[in-house]
Amino acid sequence: MADIADFANDLVQDGLDHILAKRAALKTATVLPSLEICAECLDPIPEGRRLAQPGCTFCIECQSVDDLRAARYAR
C-alpha cells in the first residue's frame, strides 16, 4: 500500500521526467551540423568526432586547448 511519501516521490519524478524530456527535445532541435574542417587549425575533423559530438567546430586537439583555456579563465 502506497503512502503519502511514495505519492510525493512519484509526483516529483514525473515532473523531472517531463522537464528532462523537454530539455532533450530542445537540445536536439537546436544542434547545428558539425563542421568538416576545424575552425581553428583548418585540419579535417574526424568523422567519429563529428558523429559523437554533433555541432562540433574544433578538432580534438583544438577543443582540448579551448577547454583548458576556458577552465583557466573560469576560476
Backbone as ProteinMPNN parsed JSONL, in Angstrom:
{"seq_chain_A": "MADIADFANDLVQDGLDHILAKRAALKTATVLPSLEICAECLDPIPEGRRLAQPGCTFCIECQSVDDLRAARYAR", "coords_chain_A": {"N_chain_A": [[0.843, -1.176, 0.0], [0.617, 2.134, -0.929], [2.034, 5.038, 0.516], [1.852, 8.512, 1.579], [4.404, 9.575, 1.143], [5.423, 7.977, -0.936], [3.649, 8.739, -2.956], [4.336, 11.454, -3.209], [7.015, 11.225, -4.04], [6.617, 9.957, -6.53], [5.226, 11.974, -7.868], [7.12, 14.059, -7.972], [9.113, 12.759, -9.468], [7.757, 12.359, -11.905], [7.494, 15.037, -12.707], [10.219, 15.757, -13.02], [10.958, 13.957, -15.063], [9.369, 14.938, -17.14], [10.414, 17.545, -17.502], [13.093, 16.951, -18.184], [12.669, 15.559, -20.572], [11.612, 17.578, -22.2], [13.821, 19.26, -22.27], [15.729, 17.632, -23.562], [14.499, 17.353, -26.058], [14.58, 19.997, -26.959], [17.327, 20.392, -27.064], [18.177, 18.625, -29.107], [16.866, 19.781, -31.203], [18.133, 22.176, -31.674], [20.746, 21.784, -32.425], [23.422, 22.377, -34.53], [24.79, 21.269, -37.679], [27.88, 19.451, -37.676], [31.113, 20.838, -38.37], [33.282, 20.075, -41.112], [35.864, 20.789, -41.336], [38.269, 21.998, -39.084], [37.662, 24.93, -37.23], [39.691, 26.338, -36.102], [42.41, 25.344, -36.677], [42.196, 24.457, -39.251], [42.439, 21.805, -40.03], [41.148, 18.57, -41.053], [38.188, 17.407, -39.411], [37.791, 14.431, -37.673], [35.511, 11.846, -38.724], [34.367, 10.24, -36.751], [34.422, 11.887, -34.475], [32.714, 13.947, -35.325], [30.32, 12.562, -35.484], [29.987, 11.674, -32.865], [29.906, 14.027, -31.398], [27.694, 16.081, -32.131], [27.492, 19.116, -33.946], [30.034, 20.062, -33.514], [32.882, 22.235, -33.816], [35.578, 22.328, -33.672], [38.631, 20.442, -34.042], [39.845, 17.541, -32.245], [42.249, 18.144, -30.875], [42.353, 20.99, -30.895], [39.973, 21.504, -29.539], [40.604, 20.485, -27.031], [42.597, 22.3, -26.227], [41.045, 24.617, -26.173], [39.219, 23.926, -24.149], [40.96, 23.763, -21.939], [41.817, 26.419, -21.833], [39.364, 27.702, -21.294], [38.813, 26.589, -18.794], [40.85, 27.659, -17.281], [40.255, 30.392, -17.228], [37.831, 30.352, -15.992], [38.012, 30.383, -13.302]], "CA_chain_A": [[0.0, 0.0, 0.0], [1.422, 3.347, -1.062], [1.739, 6.101, 1.474], [1.973, 9.865, 1.034], [5.775, 9.784, 0.677], [5.516, 7.35, -2.255], [2.915, 9.592, -3.882], [5.145, 12.656, -3.419], [8.159, 10.83, -4.859], [6.131, 9.728, -7.893], [4.88, 13.271, -8.431], [8.379, 14.743, -8.274], [9.765, 12.039, -10.567], [7.029, 12.683, -13.137], [7.873, 16.392, -13.082], [11.595, 15.723, -13.52], [10.951, 13.276, -16.359], [8.78, 15.857, -18.108], [11.375, 18.623, -17.749], [14.243, 16.391, -18.904], [12.24, 15.243, -21.934], [11.529, 18.844, -22.924], [15.191, 19.748, -22.469], [16.347, 16.785, -24.582], [13.893, 17.699, -27.345], [15.101, 21.306, -27.347], [18.746, 20.237, -27.373], [18.326, 18.001, -30.418], [16.292, 20.65, -32.223], [18.948, 23.36, -31.901], [22.129, 21.418, -32.751], [23.821, 22.608, -35.908], [25.668, 20.204, -38.176], [29.309, 19.593, -37.391], [31.978, 21.259, -39.466], [34.207, 19.048, -41.58], [37.195, 21.369, -41.177], [38.407, 22.696, -37.804], [37.596, 26.383, -37.341], [40.923, 26.914, -35.54], [43.653, 24.968, -37.367], [41.821, 24.098, -40.623], [42.622, 20.379, -40.293], [39.87, 17.859, -41.101], [37.659, 16.846, -38.161], [37.473, 13.024, -37.926], [34.091, 11.539, -38.793], [33.932, 9.73, -35.448], [34.155, 13.038, -33.591], [31.519, 14.642, -35.821], [29.145, 11.761, -35.137], [29.863, 11.591, -31.402], [29.657, 15.366, -30.841], [27.038, 16.886, -33.167], [27.666, 20.55, -33.828], [31.407, 20.443, -33.149], [33.54, 23.146, -34.74], [37.017, 22.169, -33.496], [39.172, 19.082, -33.982], [40.051, 17.1, -30.865], [43.361, 18.869, -30.273], [41.96, 22.383, -30.669], [38.949, 21.504, -28.496], [41.314, 20.297, -25.76], [43.226, 23.583, -25.897], [39.961, 25.544, -25.835], [38.704, 23.523, -22.831], [41.943, 24.181, -20.937], [41.756, 27.88, -21.762], [38.113, 28.049, -20.613], [38.939, 26.19, -17.386], [41.764, 28.596, -16.612], [39.595, 31.68, -17.019], [36.575, 30.166, -15.252], [38.269, 30.496, -11.852]], "C_chain_A": [[0.894, 1.247, 0.0], [1.022, 4.373, -0.005], [1.991, 7.458, 0.821], [3.389, 10.16, 0.52], [5.976, 9.154, -0.699], [4.818, 8.208, -3.306], [3.727, 10.844, -4.206], [6.362, 12.349, -4.3], [7.754, 10.614, -6.319], [5.817, 11.047, -8.591], [6.135, 14.051, -8.828], [9.078, 14.074, -9.447], [9.083, 12.321, -11.892], [7.39, 14.081, -13.628], [9.273, 16.448, -13.657], [11.67, 15.059, -14.896], [10.42, 14.192, -17.453], [9.764, 16.961, -18.483], [12.57, 18.116, -18.546], [13.886, 16.035, -20.346], [12.138, 16.507, -22.777], [12.921, 19.39, -23.228], [15.893, 18.948, -23.569], [15.795, 17.109, -25.966], [14.416, 19.035, -27.847], [16.558, 21.207, -27.772], [18.938, 19.647, -28.767], [17.804, 18.905, -31.52], [17.224, 21.803, -32.574], [20.399, 23.043, -32.27], [22.384, 21.635, -34.236], [24.689, 21.46, -36.397], [27.134, 20.502, -37.853], [30.051, 20.094, -38.623], [32.877, 20.1, -39.881], [35.654, 19.496, -41.421], [37.213, 22.162, -39.872], [38.425, 24.208, -38.015], [38.877, 27.05, -36.858], [42.141, 26.62, -36.412], [43.439, 24.554, -38.825], [42.173, 22.668, -41.015], [41.254, 19.709, -40.362], [39.471, 17.337, -39.708], [37.274, 15.401, -38.451], [35.962, 12.755, -37.864], [33.565, 11.021, -37.455], [33.61, 10.841, -34.471], [32.888, 13.757, -34.029], [30.247, 13.886, -35.476], [28.91, 11.729, -33.632], [29.478, 12.922, -30.776], [29.007, 16.231, -31.923], [27.224, 18.376, -32.901], [29.081, 20.984, -33.491], [32.014, 21.324, -34.242], [35.059, 23.038, -34.675], [37.399, 20.702, -33.594], [39.461, 18.751, -32.515], [41.146, 17.912, -30.179], [42.984, 20.316, -29.954], [40.88, 22.482, -29.593], [39.59, 21.333, -27.128], [41.965, 21.601, -25.303], [42.158, 24.592, -25.464], [39.371, 25.219, -24.461], [39.656, 23.945, -21.718], [41.924, 25.698, -20.741], [40.5, 28.321, -20.999], [38.186, 27.711, -19.132], [39.83, 27.168, -16.62], [41.075, 29.915, -16.301], [38.287, 31.568, -16.253], [36.773, 30.351, -13.748], [37.888, 31.805, -11.31]], "O_chain_A": [[1.8, 1.383, 0.822], [-0.153, 4.547, 0.316], [2.309, 7.528, -0.366], [3.551, 10.916, -0.438], [6.64, 9.747, -1.548], [5.329, 8.384, -4.412], [3.794, 11.25, -5.366], [6.695, 13.123, -5.198], [8.462, 11.037, -7.233], [6.113, 11.212, -9.774], [6.189, 14.634, -9.91], [9.587, 14.761, -10.333], [9.758, 12.506, -12.905], [7.571, 14.29, -14.827], [9.502, 17.11, -14.67], [12.366, 15.545, -15.787], [10.956, 14.22, -18.561], [9.923, 17.273, -19.662], [13.015, 18.779, -19.483], [14.713, 16.194, -21.245], [12.534, 16.508, -23.943], [13.166, 19.917, -24.313], [16.576, 19.526, -24.415], [16.546, 17.136, -26.941], [14.671, 19.188, -29.042], [16.977, 21.861, -28.727], [19.779, 20.126, -29.528], [18.255, 18.807, -32.662], [17.119, 22.359, -33.667], [21.204, 23.964, -32.412], [21.647, 21.135, -35.087], [25.269, 20.744, -35.581], [27.552, 21.657, -37.773], [29.671, 19.812, -39.76], [33.191, 19.236, -39.062], [36.564, 18.667, -41.376], [36.28, 22.911, -39.586], [39.134, 24.704, -38.891], [39.122, 28.213, -37.176], [42.831, 27.545, -36.842], [44.407, 24.326, -39.551], [42.205, 22.344, -42.202], [40.292, 20.222, -39.79], [40.318, 16.885, -38.936], [36.506, 15.151, -39.38], [35.239, 13.352, -37.066], [32.438, 11.333, -37.071], [32.638, 10.753, -33.722], [32.071, 14.136, -33.19], [29.212, 14.496, -35.207], [27.767, 11.753, -33.177], [28.804, 12.955, -29.747], [29.69, 17.029, -32.566], [27.123, 18.832, -31.762], [29.311, 22.159, -33.208], [31.703, 21.18, -35.424], [35.756, 23.592, -35.525], [36.601, 19.821, -33.274], [39.328, 19.614, -31.647], [40.986, 18.324, -29.03], [43.268, 20.807, -28.862], [40.868, 23.437, -28.817], [39.164, 21.968, -26.164], [41.891, 21.959, -24.128], [42.352, 25.332, -24.5], [39.058, 26.128, -23.691], [39.218, 24.427, -20.674], [42.005, 26.189, -19.616], [40.57, 29.214, -20.155], [37.678, 28.462, -18.299], [39.583, 27.462, -15.451], [41.286, 30.492, -15.235], [37.692, 32.586, -15.9], [35.799, 30.463, -13.004], [38.044, 32.046, -10.113]]}, "name": "protein", "num_of_chains": 1, "seq": "MADIADFANDLVQDGLDHILAKRAALKTATVLPSLEICAECLDPIPEGRRLAQPGCTFCIECQSVDDLRAARYAR"}
